[in-house]
Every structure is written in structure tokens, then in C-alpha cells.
Amino acid sequence: MGQKYSAEYKADVLKLADEIGVRAACEHLGLSTKTVYNWRREERLKHGELRGVQPGETAEQAVERLLRENKELHEANYILRKALGFMAGR
């Protein structure tokens, strides 16, 4: 199991990463870049900053929602193409 870090430490690391870059911050602090990117993603999820994923939504829920939206858009596109073909044939 991974090491636990305080919320304050994570916030400090993310601030440093924003200032000097994730890779440099990780090398300086001896952290994995994957860890810091995960912290950044979690923070952005909390604030609704990630496109396609809404606050409080799991990745699985986001995928299901996006698949539903995609299906609806494909159906609308199909109907519009049929209507365009009908109008062009007049």
C-alpha cells in the first residue's frame, strides 16, 4: 500500500509543480510523476475542471453518460442526413 500524504503537503507539491513543472518538482522531492499527476487529476475533479467528467461522477459513470450522449448525437446526425437527402431530392 502506498504512503499517505497530508492534504496540505499535496497542495504544496501541486503548487511547486505548477511553478517549476511536474518532472522537476518530482525529482526535487523524490516523488513519482504518476503520483503527482494523480493528485492533480483528483484536485481538478473536485473543482470540476476536467472536461467530460462532472464533479462527484466516477470514471465509469462518465463513460456511460458520454456513450449515451454519443448515441443520441449519432441518431440526430442520421436524421439530419436523411432530411438533407430528402430536401435535396425535391
N, CA, C and O atoms as a GROMACS GRO file, in nm:
protein
  360
    1MET      N    1   0.084  -0.118   0.000
    1MET     CA    2   0.000   0.000   0.000
    1MET      C    3   0.088   0.124   0.000
    1MET      O    4   0.194   0.126   0.063
    2GLY      N    5   0.044   0.228  -0.071
    2GLY     CA    6   0.124   0.348  -0.084
    2GLY      C    7   0.127   0.431   0.042
    2GLY      O    8   0.048   0.413   0.134
    3GLN      N    9   0.221   0.522   0.043
    3GLN     CA   10   0.238   0.612   0.157
    3GLN      C   11   0.127   0.717   0.157
    3GLN      O   12   0.083   0.762   0.051
    4LYS      N   13   0.081   0.757   0.275
    4LYS     CA   14  -0.022   0.859   0.289
    4LYS      C   15   0.043   0.996   0.306
    4LYS      O   16   0.138   1.012   0.383
    5TYR      N   17  -0.009   1.094   0.234
    5TYR     CA   18   0.040   1.230   0.244
    5TYR      C   19  -0.075   1.320   0.288
    5TYR      O   20  -0.190   1.295   0.252
    6SER      N   21  -0.045   1.422   0.363
    6SER     CA   22  -0.149   1.514   0.410
    6SER      C   23  -0.198   1.600   0.293
    6SER      O   24  -0.128   1.618   0.193
    7ALA      N   25  -0.318   1.651   0.308
    7ALA     CA   26  -0.376   1.738   0.206
    7ALA      C   27  -0.290   1.864   0.188
    7ALA      O   28  -0.276   1.915   0.077
    8GLU      N   29  -0.235   1.912   0.298
    8GLU     CA   30  -0.150   2.032   0.292
    8GLU      C   31  -0.024   2.003   0.211
    8GLU      O   32   0.018   2.086   0.130
    9TYR      N   33   0.037   1.887   0.233
    9TYR     CA   34   0.158   1.850   0.159
    9TYR      C   35   0.127   1.838   0.010
    9TYR      O   36   0.202   1.887  -0.075
   10LYS      N   37   0.016   1.773  -0.021
   10LYS     CA   38  -0.024   1.757  -0.162
   10LYS      C   39  -0.043   1.894  -0.227
   10LYS      O   40   0.001   1.916  -0.340
   11ALA      N   41  -0.108   1.984  -0.156
   11ALA     CA   42  -0.131   2.119  -0.210
   11ALA      C   43   0.001   2.191  -0.234
   11ALA      O   44   0.017   2.259  -0.336
   12ASP      N   45   0.095   2.176  -0.142
   12ASP     CA   46   0.227   2.238  -0.159
   12ASP      C   47   0.301   2.179  -0.279
   12ASP      O   48   0.364   2.252  -0.356
   13VAL      N   49   0.292   2.047  -0.294
   13VAL     CA   50   0.358   1.981  -0.407
   13VAL      C   51   0.296   2.028  -0.538
   13VAL      O   52   0.368   2.058  -0.634
   14LEU      N   53   0.164   2.036  -0.544
   14LEU     CA   54   0.097   2.080  -0.666
   14LEU      C   55   0.130   2.225  -0.700
   14LEU      O   56   0.144   2.260  -0.817
   15LYS      N   57   0.143   2.307  -0.598
   15LYS     CA   58   0.182   2.447  -0.622
   15LYS      C   59   0.323   2.453  -0.680
   15LYS      O   60   0.349   2.526  -0.776
   16LEU      N   61   0.414   2.376  -0.622
   16LEU     CA   62   0.551   2.371  -0.673
   16LEU      C   63   0.554   2.318  -0.816
   16LEU      O   64   0.625   2.370  -0.901
   17ALA      N   65   0.475   2.213  -0.842
   17ALA     CA   66   0.469   2.155  -0.976
   17ALA      C   67   0.418   2.257  -1.077
   17ALA      O   68   0.464   2.260  -1.191
   18ASP      N   69   0.323   2.340  -1.037
   18ASP     CA   70   0.273   2.446  -1.126
   18ASP      C   71   0.382   2.549  -1.155
   18ASP      O   72   0.388   2.605  -1.264
   19GLU      N   73   0.466   2.574  -1.056
   19GLU     CA   74   0.570   2.676  -1.072
   19GLU      C   75   0.689   2.627  -1.153
   19GLU      O   76   0.737   2.698  -1.242
   20ILE      N   77   0.738   2.506  -1.124
   20ILE     CA   78   0.861   2.460  -1.190
   20ILE      C   79   0.840   2.339  -1.281
   20ILE      O   80   0.934   2.293  -1.346
   21GLY      N   81   0.719   2.288  -1.285
   21GLY     CA   82   0.690   2.172  -1.368
   21GLY      C   83   0.685   2.044  -1.284
   21GLY      O   84   0.753   2.033  -1.182
   22VAL      N   85   0.604   1.951  -1.328
   22VAL     CA   86   0.585   1.826  -1.253
   22VAL      C   87   0.714   1.746  -1.244
   22VAL      O   88   0.751   1.701  -1.136
   23ARG      N   89   0.780   1.729  -1.355
   23ARG     CA   90   0.902   1.647  -1.355
   23ARG      C   91   1.008   1.703  -1.260
   23ARG      O   92   1.067   1.629  -1.181
   24ALA      N   93   1.032   1.834  -1.268
   24ALA     CA   94   1.132   1.897  -1.181
   24ALA      C   95   1.092   1.887  -1.035
   24ALA      O   96   1.176   1.860  -0.949
   25ALA      N   97   0.965   1.909  -1.006
   25ALA     CA   98   0.918   1.900  -0.867
   25ALA      C   99   0.935   1.758  -0.814
   25ALA      O  100   0.976   1.739  -0.700
   26CYS      N  101   0.903   1.660  -0.896
   26CYS     CA  102   0.916   1.520  -0.854
   26CYS      C  103   1.061   1.482  -0.830
   26CYS      O  104   1.092   1.413  -0.733
   27GLU      N  105   1.150   1.526  -0.916
   27GLU     CA  106   1.292   1.497  -0.897
   27GLU      C  107   1.342   1.563  -0.769
   27GLU      O  108   1.420   1.503  -0.694
   28HIS      N  109   1.299   1.685  -0.744
   28HIS     CA  110   1.342   1.760  -0.625
   28HIS      C  111   1.291   1.695  -0.497
   28HIS      O  112   1.361   1.692  -0.396
   29LEU      N  113   1.168   1.643  -0.501
   29LEU     CA  114   1.105   1.589  -0.380
   29LEU      C  115   1.114   1.436  -0.369
   29LEU      O  116   1.078   1.379  -0.266
   30GLY      N  117   1.162   1.372  -0.475
   30GLY     CA  118   1.172   1.226  -0.472
   30GLY      C  119   1.038   1.156  -0.483
   30GLY      O  120   1.016   1.049  -0.425
   31LEU      N  121   0.947   1.216  -0.559
   31LEU     CA  122   0.814   1.158  -0.579
   31LEU      C  123   0.801   1.106  -0.722
   31LEU      O  124   0.874   1.147  -0.811
   32SER      N  125   0.708   1.017  -0.740
   32SER     CA  126   0.677   0.965  -0.873
   32SER      C  127   0.592   1.068  -0.948
   32SER      O  128   0.503   1.130  -0.891
   33THR      N  129   0.620   1.085  -1.077
   33THR     CA  130   0.539   1.178  -1.157
   33THR      C  131   0.395   1.129  -1.163
   33THR      O  132   0.302   1.209  -1.165
   34LYS      N  133   0.376   0.998  -1.167
   34LYS     CA  134   0.241   0.942  -1.171
   34LYS      C  135   0.161   0.984  -1.048
   34LYS      O  136   0.043   1.018  -1.058
   35THR      N  137   0.226   0.982  -0.932
   35THR     CA  138   0.161   1.023  -0.808
   35THR      C  139   0.114   1.168  -0.817
   35THR      O  140   0.000   1.199  -0.782
   36VAL      N  141   0.201   1.255  -0.862
   36VAL     CA  142   0.167   1.397  -0.868
   36VAL      C  143   0.058   1.422  -0.973
   36VAL      O  144  -0.032   1.503  -0.950
   37TYR      N  145   0.067   1.355  -1.087
   37TYR     CA  146  -0.038   1.371  -1.188
   37TYR      C  147  -0.172   1.321  -1.134
   37TYR      O  148  -0.276   1.380  -1.163
   38ASN      N  149  -0.170   1.212  -1.056
   38ASN     CA  150  -0.294   1.163  -0.994
   38ASN      C  151  -0.350   1.266  -0.896
   38ASN      O  152  -0.471   1.288  -0.893
   39TRP      N  153  -0.264   1.327  -0.817
   39TRP     CA  154  -0.310   1.431  -0.723
   39TRP      C  155  -0.370   1.548  -0.799
   39TRP      O  156  -0.473   1.603  -0.759
   40ARG      N  157  -0.306   1.586  -0.908
   40ARG     CA  158  -0.356   1.698  -0.988
   40ARG      C  159  -0.493   1.664  -1.046
   40ARG      O  160  -0.584   1.747  -1.045
   41ARG      N  161  -0.506   1.541  -1.095
   41ARG     CA  162  -0.634   1.498  -1.152
   41ARG      C  163  -0.743   1.499  -1.044
   41ARG      O  164  -0.853   1.547  -1.069
   42GLU      N  165  -0.713   1.446  -0.926
   42GLU     CA  166  -0.810   1.445  -0.816
   42GLU      C  167  -0.853   1.587  -0.780
   42GLU      O  168  -0.971   1.613  -0.757
   43GLU      N  169  -0.758   1.677  -0.776
   43GLU     CA  170  -0.787   1.817  -0.741
   43GLU      C  171  -0.876   1.880  -0.848
   43GLU      O  172  -0.970   1.953  -0.815
   44ARG      N  173  -0.846   1.853  -0.972
   44ARG     CA  174  -0.927   1.910  -1.081
   44ARG      C  175  -1.067   1.850  -1.082
   44ARG      O  176  -1.164   1.920  -1.110
   45LEU      N  177  -1.078   1.722  -1.050
   45LEU     CA  178  -1.210   1.659  -1.041
   45LEU      C  179  -1.295   1.725  -0.933
   45LEU      O  180  -1.414   1.748  -0.952
   46LYS      N  181  -1.232   1.755  -0.819
   46LYS     CA  182  -1.304   1.820  -0.710
   46LYS      C  183  -1.362   1.954  -0.752
   46LYS      O  184  -1.469   1.994  -0.708
   47HIS      N  185  -1.289   2.023  -0.839
   47HIS     CA  186  -1.330   2.157  -0.880
   47HIS      C  187  -1.400   2.159  -1.016
   47HIS      O  188  -1.427   2.266  -1.070
   48GLY      N  189  -1.428   2.041  -1.071
   48GLY     CA  190  -1.500   2.034  -1.198
   48GLY      C  191  -1.422   2.089  -1.315
   48GLY      O  192  -1.481   2.140  -1.410
   49GLU      N  193  -1.290   2.078  -1.310
   49GLU     CA  194  -1.207   2.136  -1.416
   49GLU      C  195  -1.175   2.039  -1.529
   49GLU      O  196  -1.118   2.080  -1.630
   50LEU      N  197  -1.211   1.912  -1.514
   50LEU     CA  198  -1.180   1.817  -1.620
   50LEU      C  199  -1.297   1.810  -1.718
   50LEU      O  200  -1.412   1.794  -1.677
   51ARG      N  201  -1.268   1.822  -1.844
   51ARG     CA  202  -1.372   1.815  -1.945
   51ARG      C  203  -1.424   1.673  -1.953
   51ARG      O  204  -1.347   1.577  -1.950
   52GLY      N  205  -1.555   1.659  -1.965
   52GLY     CA  206  -1.616   1.528  -1.981
   52GLY      C  207  -1.650   1.459  -1.851
   52GLY      O  208  -1.734   1.368  -1.850
   53VAL      N  209  -1.590   1.498  -1.742
   53VAL     CA  210  -1.619   1.437  -1.613
   53VAL      C  211  -1.675   1.545  -1.522
   53VAL      O  212  -1.616   1.651  -1.505
   54GLN      N  213  -1.791   1.515  -1.465
   54GLN     CA  214  -1.856   1.612  -1.378
   54GLN      C  215  -1.824   1.584  -1.233
   54GLN      O  216  -1.793   1.470  -1.197
   55PRO      N  217  -1.829   1.686  -1.148
   55PRO     CA  218  -1.797   1.667  -1.006
   55PRO      C  219  -1.884   1.559  -0.943
   55PRO      O  220  -2.005   1.555  -0.965
   56GLY      N  221  -1.823   1.471  -0.865
   56GLY     CA  222  -1.895   1.364  -0.798
   56GLY      C  223  -1.923   1.244  -0.886
   56GLY      O  224  -1.986   1.148  -0.842
   57GLU      N  225  -1.877   1.248  -1.008
   57GLU     CA  226  -1.903   1.141  -1.104
   57GLU      C  227  -1.780   1.051  -1.114
   57GLU      O  228  -1.668   1.099  -1.127
   58THR      N  229  -1.804   0.920  -1.107
   58THR     CA  230  -1.692   0.827  -1.123
   58THR      C  231  -1.656   0.817  -1.270
   58THR      O  232  -1.733   0.859  -1.356
   59ALA      N  233  -1.541   0.762  -1.298
   59ALA     CA  234  -1.498   0.746  -1.437
   59ALA      C  235  -1.597   0.658  -1.513
   59ALA      O  236  -1.628   0.684  -1.629
   60GLU      N  237  -1.645   0.552  -1.446
   60GLU     CA  238  -1.740   0.461  -1.512
   60GLU      C  239  -1.871   0.533  -1.545
   60GLU      O  240  -1.927   0.513  -1.652
   61GLN      N  241  -1.918   0.616  -1.453
   61GLN     CA  242  -2.040   0.692  -1.477
   61GLN      C  243  -2.020   0.791  -1.591
   61GLN      O  244  -2.109   0.810  -1.673
   62ALA      N  245  -1.903   0.852  -1.596
   62ALA     CA  246  -1.873   0.947  -1.704
   62ALA      C  247  -1.872   0.876  -1.838
   62ALA      O  248  -1.925   0.928  -1.936
   63VAL      N  249  -1.813   0.757  -1.842
   63VAL     CA  250  -1.808   0.681  -1.967
   63VAL      C  251  -1.949   0.646  -2.012
   63VAL      O  252  -1.983   0.662  -2.129
   64GLU      N  253  -2.032   0.597  -1.919
   64GLU     CA  254  -2.171   0.562  -1.953
   64GLU      C  255  -2.247   0.684  -2.005
   64GLU      O  256  -2.317   0.675  -2.106
   65ARG      N  257  -2.233   0.797  -1.937
   65ARG     CA  258  -2.301   0.920  -1.978
   65ARG      C  259  -2.254   0.965  -2.115
   65ARG      O  260  -2.335   1.004  -2.200
   66LEU      N  261  -2.124   0.961  -2.137
   66LEU     CA  262  -2.069   1.005  -2.266
   66LEU      C  263  -2.110   0.911  -2.379
   66LEU      O  264  -2.132   0.956  -2.491
   67LEU      N  265  -2.119   0.781  -2.350
   67LEU     CA  266  -2.165   0.686  -2.452
   67LEU      C  267  -2.311   0.714  -2.489
   67LEU      O  268  -2.348   0.708  -2.606
   68ARG      N  269  -2.395   0.743  -2.388
   68ARG     CA  270  -2.535   0.778  -2.415
   68ARG      C  271  -2.544   0.904  -2.501
   68ARG      O  272  -2.618   0.908  -2.599
   69GLU      N  273  -2.467   1.006  -2.464
   69GLU     CA  274  -2.467   1.130  -2.540
   69GLU      C  275  -2.420   1.106  -2.683
   69GLU      O  276  -2.475   1.162  -2.777
   70ASN      N  277  -2.318   1.023  -2.699
   70ASN     CA  278  -2.265   0.991  -2.831
   70ASN      C  279  -2.372   0.924  -2.916
   70ASN      O  280  -2.388   0.956  -3.034
   71LYS      N  281  -2.446   0.830  -2.857
   71LYS     CA  282  -2.552   0.760  -2.930
   71LYS      C  283  -2.660   0.858  -2.974
   71LYS      O  284  -2.706   0.852  -3.088
   72GLU      N  285  -2.700   0.948  -2.884
   72GLU     CA  286  -2.801   1.048  -2.918
   72GLU      C  287  -2.754   1.138  -3.032
   72GLU      O  288  -2.832   1.172  -3.121
   73LEU      N  289  -2.629   1.178  -3.029
   73LEU     CA  290  -2.575   1.264  -3.134
   73LEU      C  291  -2.568   1.191  -3.268
   73LEU      O  292  -2.593   1.251  -3.373
   74HIS      N  293  -2.532   1.062  -3.265
   74HIS     CA  294  -2.530   0.983  -3.388
   74HIS      C  295  -2.671   0.972  -3.447
   74HIS      O  296  -2.689   0.983  -3.568
   75GLU      N  297  -2.771   0.951  -3.360
   75GLU     CA  298  -2.909   0.942  -3.408
   75GLU      C  299  -2.955   1.074  -3.468
   75GLU      O  300  -3.019   1.075  -3.573
   76ALA      N  301  -2.922   1.185  -3.404
   76ALA     CA  302  -2.959   1.316  -3.456
   76ALA      C  303  -2.891   1.342  -3.589
   76ALA      O  304  -2.952   1.397  -3.681
   77ASN      N  305  -2.764   1.304  -3.600
   77ASN     CA  306  -2.689   1.322  -3.724
   77ASN      C  307  -2.753   1.240  -3.836
   77ASN      O  308  -2.764   1.287  -3.949
   78TYR      N  309  -2.793   1.117  -3.806
   78TYR     CA  310  -2.857   1.029  -3.904
   78TYR      C  311  -2.986   1.093  -3.956
   78TYR      O  312  -3.011   1.096  -4.076
   79ILE      N  313  -3.068   1.144  -3.864
   79ILE     CA  314  -3.194   1.208  -3.902
   79ILE      C  315  -3.168   1.330  -3.989
   79ILE      O  316  -3.238   1.351  -4.089
   80LEU      N  317  -3.070   1.410  -3.953
   80LEU     CA  318  -3.039   1.529  -4.032
   80LEU      C  319  -2.988   1.493  -4.171
   80LEU      O  320  -3.022   1.560  -4.269
   81ARG      N  321  -2.907   1.387  -4.180
   81ARG     CA  322  -2.859   1.344  -4.312
   81ARG      C  323  -2.975   1.297  -4.399
   81ARG      O  324  -2.980   1.328  -4.518
   82LYS      N  325  -3.068   1.222  -4.340
   82LYS     CA  326  -3.185   1.174  -4.415
   82LYS      C  327  -3.270   1.293  -4.461
   82LYS      O  328  -3.316   1.295  -4.575
   83ALA      N  329  -3.290   1.391  -4.373
   83ALA     CA  330  -3.369   1.508  -4.409
   83ALA      C  331  -3.301   1.587  -4.520
   83ALA      O  332  -3.367   1.637  -4.611
   84LEU      N  333  -3.170   1.599  -4.514
   84LEU     CA  334  -3.096   1.670  -4.616
   84LEU      C  335  -3.110   1.598  -4.751
   84LEU      O  336  -3.128   1.662  -4.854
   85GLY      N  337  -3.101   1.466  -4.748
   85GLY     CA  338  -3.118   1.388  -4.871
   85GLY      C  339  -3.258   1.404  -4.928
   85GLY      O  340  -3.274   1.413  -5.050
   86PHE      N  341  -3.357   1.407  -4.842
   86PHE     CA  342  -3.495   1.424  -4.886
   86PHE      C  343  -3.514   1.561  -4.949
   86PHE      O  344  -3.576   1.574  -5.054
   87MET      N  345  -3.460   1.665  -4.882
   87MET     CA  346  -3.475   1.802  -4.933
   87MET      C  347  -3.398   1.821  -5.064
   87MET      O  348  -3.444   1.894  -5.152
   88ALA      N  349  -3.285   1.757  -5.077
   88ALA     CA  350  -3.205   1.771  -5.199
   88ALA      C  351  -3.274   1.702  -5.316
   88ALA      O  352  -3.256   1.742  -5.431
   89GLY      N  353  -3.351   1.599  -5.287
   89GLY     CA  354  -3.420   1.524  -5.393
   89GLY      C  355  -3.545   1.591  -5.443
   89GLY      O  356  -3.602   1.546  -5.542
   90ARG      N  357  -3.589   1.696  -5.379
   90ARG     CA  358  -3.712   1.765  -5.421
   90ARG      C  359  -3.695   1.836  -5.549
   90ARG      O  360  -3.789   1.899  -5.598
   0.00000   0.00000   0.00000
